[in-house]
Amino acid sequence: MMKPNLLLIPALVSILFSCQEGTQDSHNTDGLDSTALSAITEDAYKAHVVKLSSDEFLGRKPFTKGDTLTVQYIEQQFKDLGLQPGNGESFFQEVPLVEIASEPKNKVLTFKGELGTVSANHLDDYVIGSRRLQDDIDISESELVFVGFGIVAPEFDWNDYEGLDVKGKTVVALVSDPGRYDKSLFKADTMTYYGRWKYKYEEAARQGATGILLIHETEAASYGWNVVRSGWSGPQLELVSEDDGASFAEFEGWISNETSKKLFQLAGISPNIIEDAKKPGFKAVPLNVTTSVSIHNTFRKSTSNNVIAKLEGSKRQDEVIIYTAHWDHLGVGEPVDGDAIYNGAIDNAAGVAALFEIAKAFQSAQVKPERSIIFLAVTAEEEGLLGSAYYAQHPIYPLNKTVANLNMDAFSALGATKDVSVVGIGQTEIEDYVEKSAAKFGRIMKGESDPTSGGFYRSDHFNFVKAGVPGLFMGAGSELLSTDTADIERRREALAGRYHTVADEVDENWDFGGIIEDIRLFFDIGYTMSMESTFPNFKAKSEFKELGDKRLGL
């Protein structure tokens, strides 16, 4: 899953600690607990990141040996930290999943029209699969219809499927949403859930489409074709459903931007149709092109695990604050220069290791948290936020007693910044806590640098949000503290392009000091919440405000 980098914090805190050594009171006037914050150390953190992202863990893919090794490692760290099991007497919450390996029987996907044919090569030009638990998917001569963004959004007066019957047909849709291109539409350049590929698959199925093909465009998707290729090829995981996937479209996939241009040319339609689709009142267009799809599926049902631990509060034990980080990555995939292990150091060994350091800080706090703190390492984020989805659907702690979710995913190793970026700013009252805690560290809060990427809908906090629980996802700021421009550019170039590649490993280009200060900020936000009796909610203009009110009985 695509997500932005996370924030970093200035060295001001380290100076503050040194000034406080030898004093009896570990809290300064800003309310920072220096003893707790000092428990978060670079050496311990780095050791965990290096270990979890080593080749030994085989890229931490669920249903593999790497799965077993990873959850055992996390369980042992939770035990060593003196935390209690988070699920009764167990540190595990079983997550029933099905692994589906979809292989097109013919590697060349052919589109046929009156003007001829267009051929697309598997992986290079298209990816395709099915989430239906049946051995074979055979679709003959399915008609293609271009449905613009493939969105039905009454609140934005937008319906790409209006008056359209797509039963038995294959819809072709754009990624993102209209607000990216016209700030008077939707939420301007802040992507909504309607812009996400997952929504478009869901809506196509609700409309009765046989299949759906998304047109990849790097800027709109916020990632390149290589991410589509690595993420949507090979075995895929899905939560086990009662209908064995019958509610999904028979096949789902992507085509490259170049392939889409050839497809429109084959249909005899001007490429200007893309621009037309971005405007209100667009009507879906039949392409008078057909394609046939044959897929062979192999599947197996099994379980992966969320790993969960608890530090019990001193007063209101039934009220919980949940820190999350996903432990999974992409496993072993296509070799690149002889390396086939997708180690996932930034994404997200960095987040899991932060759980351990924050737990140490809470254990070391001079005044223990009044609310209980839950540490939840979730599975199968890369497969569609599945582990957190299962927890939200089967919560161990009542959602109406869950204060907030603080999610850590893909820390930035670039360097310390003055500002902190809240992904999806304007959504929740957790932002008020971020602003206050950031000020303690001499920082300021801002919105994300690229709201068009839809980061708010792309990590595990979103499943809590959909259940009415405010969730926080913080991103890296843009105001780097370093004035060494040459070093910044060298580091930026060295760290660029690692997302979902075999290059996501720990090396000399990482700035661990900045990440450590970032983790300290995460701790202070949760610690502050843990000492209060109020429950943050969604902000008035959030589309999730009604869900939040319902959860709180308002």
C-alpha positions, 0 to 999 in steps of 0.5 A: 500500500502506498503511503507518505514518509513520516516526520522527524523531530529536532535535536532540541529535545536532546538538549532539554534532556541534558539540562534536566539531568540530576533534577528530581522532577522528570517533567519540565514546564511543558509536561515532557517526561524526560525519563520516559523519553530517554528510554527511547534509544537509537541503538535498541531501535536500530537493532530491531529495524536491522533484524526485522528487515534482514534476509532471515525474515524473507520479506515478512510475507504472510503465509510464509516462513517469514510470517512465523519468524516475524510474529514470534520475534514480536511476541518475544519482544513484548514479553521481554518488555514486561507487557501483558498479553493483549488478547486474554492469555494470548499475544495473538489474534488469529486473522483468517485469510485466503491466499489466491494465486491468479495466473492468466492462461494466456499471458497476452491480453488481446483487445478486439475492435473494428479497427483491429486488435491491441495486445498487452503483455502480462506484467509489462502492460497489465496485471490481472487477478480474481478474488473469487474462490473458483478454480477457473475464470473464463470470460468470453468477448466482454464489452468494454465501457469507459466509466471515467472515474468509476465513482458514485458519490451523491454528496458530490453530485457525481455518478459515473454509472448513471443510466448505465447497465454494466452487467456482463461488461468490463469497465475501464476507469481512471484512478484518483478523483475529480478534485485532483483536476478541478479544485471546485469539485469533491475536496479539491486536491485532497483525495477522497476515498472515492479516488482509491483503487479499492473503492473503484473495485468495490463500486464496479462489483456493486454495479454488476460489472464482470471485470474492471481495469484501472488506467495507471498514471504515475502522478494520479496514482502517486506511484509508478508501474513498478509498484503495480507490477510488484504489488498486484502480481503473485499470490494475493491475500484476502479476508475469508468471506462467507460467499467465497468472494462471489460478491467481487467482480470476476476479475480486477486489474490494471493497464498501463497508461500507454496501453490505455492510449492504444485502447482508445485509439483502437476504439476510434475515440479521441484521447480528449475523452480523459479530459471530458471525464474530469468534468461534471456531467460526463457520460460513460462511453462504450468503446465497441471493443471486447476482450476475453479473459481466462484465469486459473486460480489456486488458493488456500485458506489459513491464518496469519496473526495480529500480535497484540500486547497491553500495558494496563492503565492505573485508573481507567483500565477499560479505556484504551489507546491503540498504537499500530504498525503493520509487520508484513511486507512483500516477501520474495519476488522478482529478482533485481540484480540478483536480489529477490527479497523485499526487506521492507526496512522503512516499510515497515520494520521501522514502525514495528520497532517503534512499538517496542521503543514506545512501550519502553517509554510508557514502562519508564514513565514517572507517572503511569498512564491512567488509560491502558495502552495497546500495542498492535502489530497487524498483518497483511497491510500490503494486501489491502489493510487486512489485519487492521480490517479484521481487528476493527470488525472483531475488536478485542477492546470495545470500540466505544472505549477505544480513545484513538488509534496512533498509526506508525507506518514508513518513517522517513530516514531523511533527517529532522524537520521543523514541521510535522505533517498530518495526513488528512488534516482536518479530519480528527481532534487528535490534531489538537494533541499533535499541535500541543505535543509538537509545540513542546518539541519546538515544532509546528503542525502542517498538512501533508505535502501531497494531499492528492495521494489520498494517504489518509485512506492508505494505512491501517488507521483508516479501518479504525476511522471507518469504525468511528474511531479517530485515527492518526497518520503523521507524515514527514515535514518539509522544513529540514533542520540541516543546512548542509544542502549537499548532504541533503541532496545526497541523502535524498537521492540515495533514499529515493525510489525504495518504496516496494523495491528490494532496495528498502534496506538499512544502510549508511544513508539512514538518519536514525537520530531524527527518527528517534525524536519522531518516535518520542513525539508519538509517545508524548501524544499518546501519553497526554491522551492517556492522562485525560478523561475526554474522547477525541472525535472527528471534526465537524467537516469530516465525512466520518463525524456521524460515525464518531458521534454514533460510537460515542452515543452522541 
